[in-house]
């Protein structure tokens, strides 16, 4: 049994990760601004607090062997709109976190970076970990900056780390109200019987990974003994937004109404991750295809919304 602290434990990825770790018999502390799904985290120590409060973060991690850093207080659009806010709310608190981790003897930090934004507009698909890092959003710049600070803290203080550049995760406990996750937004609108919204012509291609597969990769990164520090984690398969609509229509057995909006400059045309390093080094591979993942997500959303919970 290991002791884990999950920063961002109240969010989509955090809730799923805490559940995954608890089911494996580990000791888990969840830290976040709010805990909307706390009732599914029996046995987890849940601490509510602001990530910018160094003392609160210190209390959350003080007994941990490994810290998972999942907190992000912005989206690509929000970060571009207020870059100072993005730095103050995400980068500065993370440097403080790393300082605390180094001082208190945390064994390893696992940082969830963004496979969808750090690379920018690439020339070759799929994207390998050694591809140039050229983000086109402030959100991506902050993620890259945190990756670089992790390397500095390892060099200066011996703080071990792994970076997981995650593709577009989806699945149970993802709420469209948070402004992230096109599949979550599609699913909520389907359950509510509203038209789907697509920014652009629907030909933007992304790599979508079901959350259970992503959690297995995060735990594998926590246990990694290799010399690698950065891993892409995705399905390795690209799907356009129009592909998603067709797959959902096939699952539901009926056509869906779609409203197309003007495209956004923050959206790169294509992003599909190469995941061979994770396969070879971590012994990990995704197991859930798109149809299975969408079916599970629709089932969860229908069940929770029937209970009056907004997803």
C-alpha positions in Angstrom: 0.0 0.0 0.0 1.3 3.5 -0.9 0.1 6.9 0.2 -1.1 9.2 -2.6 -2.2 12.8 -2.6 -4.4 13.8 -5.5 -4.4 17.5 -6.1 -7.6 18.3 -8.1 -9.3 15.4 -6.6 -12.7 16.9 -6.9 -12.5 17.2 -10.7 -13.3 14.7 -13.4 -9.8 13.1 -13.5 -9.3 13.4 -9.8 -12.5 11.6 -8.8 -11.7 8.7 -11.2 -8.1 8.5 -10.0 -9.1 8.5 -6.3 -11.6 5.7 -7.0 -9.0 3.7 -8.9 -6.4 4.1 -6.1 -8.9 3.3 -3.3 -10.1 0.2 -5.1 -6.4 -1.0 -5.3 -6.2 -0.6 -1.5 -4.1 2.5 -1.3 -4.3 5.4 1.2 -5.6 8.5 -0.6 -6.0 12.1 0.2 -8.0 14.2 -2.2 -7.5 18.0 -2.3 -9.6 20.5 -4.3 -11.7 23.6 -4.2 -14.9 21.5 -4.0 -15.8 17.9 -3.8 -19.1 17.4 -5.7 -18.7 13.6 -5.9 -17.4 13.0 -2.4 -20.1 10.4 -1.8 -18.4 8.0 -4.2 -15.1 8.3 -2.4 -15.7 6.2 0.7 -12.4 5.8 2.6 -10.7 8.8 1.0 -9.6 11.8 3.1 -11.1 14.8 1.3 -9.7 18.2 2.0 -11.3 21.4 0.5 -9.0 24.3 -0.1 -7.5 26.8 -2.6 -4.5 25.7 -4.6 -2.9 29.1 -4.0 -3.0 28.5 -0.2 0.4 26.9 0.4 -0.4 25.9 3.9 -3.5 24.0 2.8 -1.6 22.2 0.1 1.1 21.3 2.5 -1.4 19.7 4.9 -2.8 17.7 2.0 0.5 16.2 0.9 2.4 15.9 4.1 1.9 12.2 4.5 2.1 11.2 0.8 4.7 9.2 -1.0 3.5 10.3 -4.4 1.6 13.5 -5.4 -0.6 13.6 -8.5 -0.9 17.2 -9.8 -4.1 17.4 -11.8 -5.2 20.9 -10.9 -5.8 23.4 -13.7 -7.7 26.6 -13.1 -8.3 27.6 -16.7 -9.1 26.5 -20.2 -7.2 27.4 -23.4 -9.8 30.1 -24.1 -9.7 31.5 -20.6 -5.9 31.5 -20.4 -5.6 33.4 -23.6 -8.1 35.9 -22.4 -6.3 36.6 -19.1 -2.7 35.3 -19.2 -1.7 37.0 -16.0 -4.5 35.1 -14.2 -3.3 31.8 -15.7 0.2 32.4 -14.5 -0.9 33.5 -11.0 -3.5 30.7 -10.6 -1.5 27.8 -12.1 2.2 28.4 -12.6 3.1 30.2 -9.4 1.2 27.8 -7.1 2.8 24.9 -8.8 6.4 26.2 -8.2 5.4 26.6 -4.5 4.1 23.1 -4.6 7.3 21.7 -6.0 9.3 23.6 -3.3 7.1 22.0 -0.6 7.5 18.6 -2.2 11.3 18.9 -2.3 11.4 20.1 1.4 9.1 17.4 2.7 10.6 14.4 0.9 7.8 13.5 -1.5 9.1 10.5 -3.5 7.6 11.5 -6.8 5.3 14.0 -8.5 3.1 13.0 -11.4 2.1 16.0 -13.5 -0.8 15.8 -15.9 0.2 17.9 -18.8 -1.7 18.5 -22.0 -1.0 16.4 -25.1 -3.6 18.4 -26.9 -1.9 21.9 -26.4 1.8 21.7 -25.7 2.8 20.6 -29.3 0.8 23.3 -31.2 0.5 23.0 -35.0 2.6 20.0 -35.9 4.1 18.8 -39.2 3.8 15.1 -38.5 1.1 12.9 -37.1 1.1 11.0 -34.8 3.0 13.3 -32.4 6.0 11.8 -30.6 7.3 13.0 -27.2 10.4 14.4 -28.8 8.4 16.6 -31.3 9.0 20.4 -31.0 7.1 22.1 -28.2 5.3 25.1 -29.9 2.0 25.8 -28.1 -0.3 28.3 -29.6 -2.2 29.0 -26.4 -1.2 30.5 -23.1 -2.7 27.4 -21.5 -0.2 25.2 -23.4 2.7 27.6 -22.5 1.9 27.2 -18.8 1.8 23.4 -19.1 5.3 23.5 -20.8 6.6 25.9 -18.1 5.5 23.5 -15.4 7.2 20.6 -17.2 10.4 22.7 -17.3 10.2 23.6 -13.6 9.8 19.9 -12.7 13.1 19.2 -14.5 14.8 22.1 -12.6 13.6 20.8 -9.3 14.9 17.3 -10.1 18.2 18.7 -11.1 18.6 21.0 -8.1 16.8 19.0 -5.4 16.5 15.5 -6.6 12.7 15.6 -6.8 11.6 12.7 -9.0 8.8 13.2 -11.4 6.9 12.0 -14.5 4.9 14.0 -17.0 1.9 12.5 -18.6 0.9 14.4 -21.7 -2.7 13.4 -21.8 -4.9 13.4 -24.9 -8.6 14.3 -24.6 -10.0 12.2 -21.8 -13.7 11.5 -21.5 -16.1 9.3 -19.4 -18.0 9.2 -16.1 -17.8 12.2 -13.8 -16.8 14.7 -16.5 -19.1 17.7 -16.3 -19.6 20.0 -19.3 -20.2 22.9 -16.9 -16.5 23.1 -16.4 -16.0 24.2 -20.0 -13.8 21.2 -21.0 -14.6 18.0 -22.8 -16.5 18.1 -26.0 -17.9 14.5 -25.4 -19.2 15.6 -22.1 -21.0 18.6 -23.7 -22.4 16.3 -26.5 -23.7 13.8 -24.0 -25.3 16.4 -21.8 -27.1 17.9 -24.8 -28.3 14.5 -25.9 -29.7 13.7 -22.5 -31.4 17.1 -22.4 -32.6 16.7 -26.0 -30.8 19.8 -27.2 -28.8 20.3 -30.5 -25.1 19.6 -30.3 -22.7 22.5 -30.8 -19.6 22.3 -32.9 -17.1 25.1 -33.3 -15.9 25.1 -36.9 -16.9 22.6 -39.7 -16.5 19.5 -37.5 -13.3 18.3 -39.2 -11.0 19.1 -36.3 -9.4 15.8 -35.3 -8.5 14.8 -31.7 -7.2 11.8 -29.8 -9.9 10.8 -27.3 -9.1 8.4 -24.4 -11.6 6.7 -22.1 -10.9 7.7 -18.5 -10.4 4.2 -17.1 -7.5 3.7 -19.6 -6.0 7.0 -18.6 -6.1 6.1 -14.9 -4.2 2.9 -15.6 -1.5 4.9 -17.4 -1.2 7.4 -14.5 -0.7 4.6 -12.0 1.9 3.0 -14.3 3.7 6.3 -14.5 3.7 6.4 -10.7 5.5 3.0 -10.6 7.8 3.6 -13.5 11.5 2.8 -12.9 12.9 3.9 -16.3 15.0 7.0 -17.1 12.1 8.5 -19.1 10.3 11.5 -17.7 7.6 12.3 -20.4 4.9 10.0 -21.7 2.2 10.6 -24.2 -1.1 8.9 -23.1 -3.9 8.7 -25.6 -5.7 6.2 -27.8 -3.3 6.8 -30.7 -6.4 7.1 -33.0 -7.8 10.4 -34.4 -11.5 11.1 -34.5 -13.1 14.3 -36.0 -16.0 16.0 -34.3 -18.2 14.8 -37.2 -16.9 11.2 -36.5 -18.1 11.6 -32.9 -21.6 12.7 -34.0 -21.9 9.7 -36.4 -20.8 7.3 -33.7 -23.3 8.7 -31.2 -26.1 8.5 -33.9 -25.2 4.9 -34.5 -25.3 4.1 -30.8 -28.6 5.9 -30.3 -30.2 4.7 -33.5 -31.4 8.2 -34.5 -30.1 11.4 -36.1 -28.9 14.2 -34.0 -29.3 17.9 -34.6 -26.0 19.8 -34.8 -25.5 23.6 -34.7 -22.2 24.7 -36.3 -20.5 27.8 -34.9 -17.6 29.9 -36.0 -14.2 28.2 -35.6 -11.8 29.2 -32.8 -8.2 30.2 -33.2 -7.2 28.0 -30.2 -8.1 24.8 -32.0 -5.3 23.2 -33.9 -6.5 21.2 -36.9 -5.2 17.8 -36.0 -3.8 16.3 -32.8 -3.1 12.6 -32.4 -0.5 11.2 -30.0 2.1 8.5 -30.6 1.8 6.2 -27.6 4.6 3.7 -28.3 6.8 4.9 -25.5 4.0 4.2 -22.9 3.4 0.8 -24.5 7.1 -0.2 -24.4 8.2 1.4 -21.1 5.1 1.4 -18.9 3.6 -1.8 -20.3 0.4 0.1 -20.8 -2.1 0.2 -23.7 -5.6 1.6 -24.0 -8.3 -1.1 -23.9 -11.5 0.8 -24.5 -12.6 1.6 -28.1 -14.6 4.7 -28.9 -18.0 2.9 -29.1 -17.5 1.2 -25.7 -16.4 4.4 -24.1 -19.3 6.5 -25.5 -21.8 3.8 -24.4 -20.4 3.9 -20.9 -20.4 7.7 -20.8 -24.0 7.9 -22.0 -25.1 5.4 -19.4 -23.5 7.3 -16.6 -24.8 10.6 -17.7 -28.3 9.3 -18.0 -28.2 7.8 -14.6 -26.8 10.8 -12.8 -29.0 13.3 -14.6 -32.0 11.2 -13.6 -31.0 11.9 -10.0 -31.0 15.7 -10.7 -27.2 16.0 -10.9 -26.0 18.4 -13.5 -23.2 17.0 -15.6 
